[in-house]
Each structure stands twice: as C-alpha cells, then as structure tokens.
Amino acid sequence: MVSHDDIRTLALSLPGAFEQASFGGHPSWRTKPRMFAWIREDPEALVVWVESEDEKQAMITESWRLRAPRSLVKGWDAAHP
C-alpha cells in the first residue's frame, strides 16, 4: 500500500513541484500554474491527470498485471498480442 508520505516524496522530487492544500484541505501537488495530483477523501484515492482515455485504461491494466496471478497474466497476454 502506498502511503501519503510515499506520494508526497515522489511528487516533491519532480522539478518545480510544490504541495498546497486543496479541496477541503486535502494535499495536492502542483507546478505553476496547474495541479498534477491530489488525494481525495471519499472514497480515498490518488487523482492524477493522464493524456488520454487509452492511457488511463492502460494504467488500470498495468495495476492488474502487477497484482494478478501469473497464469491470468499469461492468458491475457496470449489473447492480446
């Protein structure tokens, strides 16, 4: 499980990034002038921006690939060359 501190460390390691309270005091990370990530509360989630819907779906699939049993991943890979 990734903690708020893990997210904070990663976000603040990026050039020009800073933390600012946003949306009810929840932490967000920005570069001037835009937010690039924030933690929402209900349900708790890390919100990030991606370039396209395809990229968003790829992130969900990659998360599944990292956590699913190898046999399921092999089956997925065989069906989606």
GURODO-646708 format. One record per atom (N, C-alpha, C): residue number from 1; y, z, x. Coordinates in steps of 0.001 Angstrom, whole numbers, plus 500000, padded with zeros to 6 digits. Example, Ala and Ser with C-alpha at 12.3 -4.5 7.8 and 13.67 -1.06 7.14 Angstrom:
NODE   seq    north       up     east
NODE     1   494310   507800   513190
NODE     1   495500   507800   512300
NODE     1   496700   507800   513200
NODE     2   497750   507080   512850
NODE     2   498940   507140   513670
NODE     2   500030   507870   512900
This chain:
NODE   seq    north       up     east
NODE     1   498827   500000   500846
NODE     1   500000   500000   500000
NODE     1   501237   500000   500892
NODE     2   502167   499162   500580
NODE     2   503419   499078   501313
NODE     2   504390   500107   500735
NODE     3   505035   500858   501606
NODE     3   505983   501880   501156
NODE     3   507400   501326   501150
NODE     4   508290   502058   500508
NODE     4   509711   501688   500532
NODE     4   510218   501646   501968
NODE     5   509754   502580   502790
NODE     5   510178   502596   504189
NODE     5   509690   501361   504939
NODE     6   508474   500895   504626
NODE     6   507966   499663   505247
NODE     6   508866   498480   504889
NODE     7   509215   498386   503619
NODE     7   510079   497295   503157
NODE     7   511447   497399   503828
NODE     8   511989   498595   503856
NODE     8   513293   498827   504474
NODE     8   513285   498387   505941
NODE     9   512265   498804   506677
NODE     9   512164   498455   508100
NODE     9   512109   496944   508286
NODE    10   511278   496277   507513
NODE    10   511156   494824   507618
NODE    10   512455   494129   507240
NODE    11   513022   494512   506118
NODE    11   514250   493854   505643
NODE    11   515395   494038   506633
NODE    12   515554   495258   507147
NODE    12   516670   495520   508052
NODE    12   516467   494939   509447
NODE    13   515246   494466   509731
NODE    13   515003   493820   511026
NODE    13   515492   492370   511031
NODE    14   515855   491849   509862
NODE    14   516325   490462   509765
NODE    14   517811   490386   510116
NODE    15   518218   489299   510792
NODE    15   519629   489185   511214
NODE    15   520597   489259   510041
NODE    16   521631   490063   510193
NODE    16   522691   490175   509197
NODE    16   522332   490946   507948
NODE    17   521133   491525   507906
NODE    17   520683   492243   506707
NODE    17   521261   493646   506661
NODE    18   521584   494083   505443
NODE    18   522028   495458   505228
NODE    18   521498   495932   503889
NODE    19   521427   497253   503733
NODE    19   520937   497857   502494
NODE    19   522116   498299   501646
NODE    20   521970   498111   500326
NODE    20   523008   498537   499385
NODE    20   522338   498925   498076
NODE    21   522790   500009   497488
NODE    21   522258   500413   496184
NODE    21   522627   499365   495148
NODE    22   521696   499105   494243
NODE    22   521913   498085   493232
NODE    22   521146   498453   491968
NODE    23   521563   497931   490837
NODE    23   520837   498079   489577
NODE    23   520319   499498   489364
NODE    24   521194   500391   489023
NODE    24   520800   501769   488744
NODE    24   520519   502585   489990
NODE    25   521075   502179   491108
NODE    25   520898   502930   492341
NODE    25   519664   502569   493145
NODE    26   518905   501578   492695
NODE    26   517708   501168   493426
NODE    26   518099   500414   494685
NODE    27   517295   500551   495760
NODE    27   517660   499890   497005
NODE    27   517547   498369   496901
NODE    28   518505   497696   497544
NODE    28   518446   496246   497673
NODE    28   518840   495887   499092
NODE    29   518433   494709   499527
NODE    29   518762   494239   500861
NODE    29   519451   492901   500719
NODE    30   520501   492744   501522
NODE    30   521399   491610   501362
NODE    30   521848   491072   502708
NODE    31   522336   489859   502640
NODE    31   523201   489318   503676
NODE    31   524442   488920   502903
NODE    32   525558   488862   503551
NODE    32   526759   488458   502815
NODE    32   526605   487005   502457
NODE    33   526756   486612   501231
NODE    33   527148   487390   500066
NODE    33   525996   487686   499118
NODE    34   524735   487426   499490
NODE    34   523659   487450   498496
NODE    34   522566   488482   498769
NODE    35   521958   488955   497669
NODE    35   520793   489822   497731
NODE    35   519564   488948   497998
NODE    36   518654   489431   498849
NODE    36   517409   488694   499060
NODE    36   516174   489494   498663
NODE    37   516329   490785   498415
NODE    37   515198   491593   497954
NODE    37   515730   492877   497331
NODE    38   514975   493398   496351
NODE    38   515301   494704   495777
NODE    38   514062   495297   495163
NODE    39   514082   496599   494992
NODE    39   512965   497310   494368
NODE    39   513381   497684   492960
NODE    40   512636   497192   491990
NODE    40   512919   497590   490601
NODE    40   511993   498736   490245
NODE    41   512340   499433   489161
NODE    41   511629   500659   488837
NODE    41   510545   500512   487777
NODE    42   510774   499795   486707
NODE    42   509853   499849   485565
NODE    42   509437   498462   485098
NODE    43   508280   497956   485487
NODE    43   507353   498582   486420
NODE    43   507847   498419   487851
NODE    44   507455   499355   488710
NODE    44   507917   499295   490093
NODE    44   507383   498024   490758
NODE    45   508282   497294   491389
NODE    45   507906   496059   492062
NODE    45   508968   495705   493083
NODE    46   508547   494997   494107
NODE    46   509481   494412   495063
NODE    46   509817   493025   494550
NODE    47   511090   492756   494363
NODE    47   511553   491461   493865
NODE    47   512131   490693   495046
NODE    48   511644   489469   495253
NODE    48   512152   488613   496321
NODE    48   512404   487228   495756
NODE    49   513279   486494   496398
NODE    49   513576   485131   495980
NODE    49   512704   484165   496775
NODE    50   512241   483130   496107
NODE    50   511488   482059   496754
NODE    50   512119   480733   496367
NODE    51   511779   479696   497124
NODE    51   512425   478399   496930
NODE    51   511995   477686   495655
NODE    52   510745   477869   495249
NODE    52   510246   477095   494110
NODE    52   509150   477859   493371
NODE    53   508820   477375   492197
NODE    53   507714   477939   491420
NODE    53   506395   477786   492175
NODE    54   506215   476661   492864
NODE    54   504994   476450   493655
NODE    54   504854   477516   494742
NODE    55   505965   477834   495405
NODE    55   505931   478854   496449
NODE    55   505608   480222   495855
NODE    56   506133   480512   494674
NODE    56   505838   481785   494013
NODE    56   504348   481887   493699
NODE    57   503769   480833   493162
NODE    57   502346   480842   492852
NODE    57   501501   480963   494115
NODE    58   501945   480316   495210
NODE    58   501213   480401   496475
NODE    58   501186   481835   496995
NODE    59   502290   482567   496822
NODE    59   502333   483964   497274
NODE    59   501313   484793   496507
NODE    60   501202   484571   495202
NODE    60   500237   485324   494386
NODE    60   498827   484991   494822
NODE    61   498560   483688   495078
NODE    61   497233   483261   495521
NODE    61   496901   483858   496880
NODE    62   497865   483877   497800
NODE    62   497627   484429   499133
NODE    62   497307   485919   499043
NODE    63   497990   486636   498178
NODE    63   497702   488046   497986
NODE    63   496256   488230   497518
NODE    64   495848   487409   496565
NODE    64   494467   487470   496070
NODE    64   493485   487175   497199
NODE    65   493767   486144   498002
NODE    65   492867   485758   499102
NODE    65   492666   486908   500091
NODE    66   493721   487688   500316
NODE    66   493621   488787   501263
NODE    66   492796   489949   500731
NODE    67   492704   490087   499424
NODE    67   492038   491244   498825
NODE    67   490697   490938   498155
NODE    68   490435   489672   497835
NODE    68   489212   489295   497116
NODE    68   488001   489292   498053
NODE    69   486805   489462   497484
NODE    69   485587   489359   498295
NODE    69   485488   487963   498930
NODE    70   484931   487921   500128
NODE    70   484820   486647   500853
NODE    70   484099   485578   500049
NODE    71   483082   485966   499297
NODE    71   482332   484981   498515
NODE    71   483225   484293   497484
NODE    72   484134   485029   496867
NODE    72   485051   484423   495910
NODE    72   486032   483493   496595
NODE    73   486523   483903   497767
NODE    73   487466   483068   498508
NODE    73   486784   481780   498942
NODE    74   485531   481866   499428
NODE    74   484790   480662   499830
NODE    74   484629   479721   498644
NODE    75   484300   480259   497483
NODE    75   484155   479441   496283
NODE    75   485472   478772   495896
NODE    76   486560   479519   495986
NODE    76   487898   478969   495684
NODE    76   488216   477824   496655
NODE    77   488004   478077   497939
NODE    77   488313   477066   498951
NODE    77   487485   475792   498750
NODE    78   486235   475950   498359
NODE    78   485375   474778   498121
NODE    78   485870   473963   496925
NODE    79   486392   474639   495925
NODE    79   486873   473958   494715
NODE    79   488295   473415   494854
NODE    80   489026   473884   495868
NODE    80   490438   473488   496054
NODE    80   490672   473055   497507
NODE    81   490108   471874   497872
NODE    81   490233   471436   499284
NODE    81   491650   471105   499687
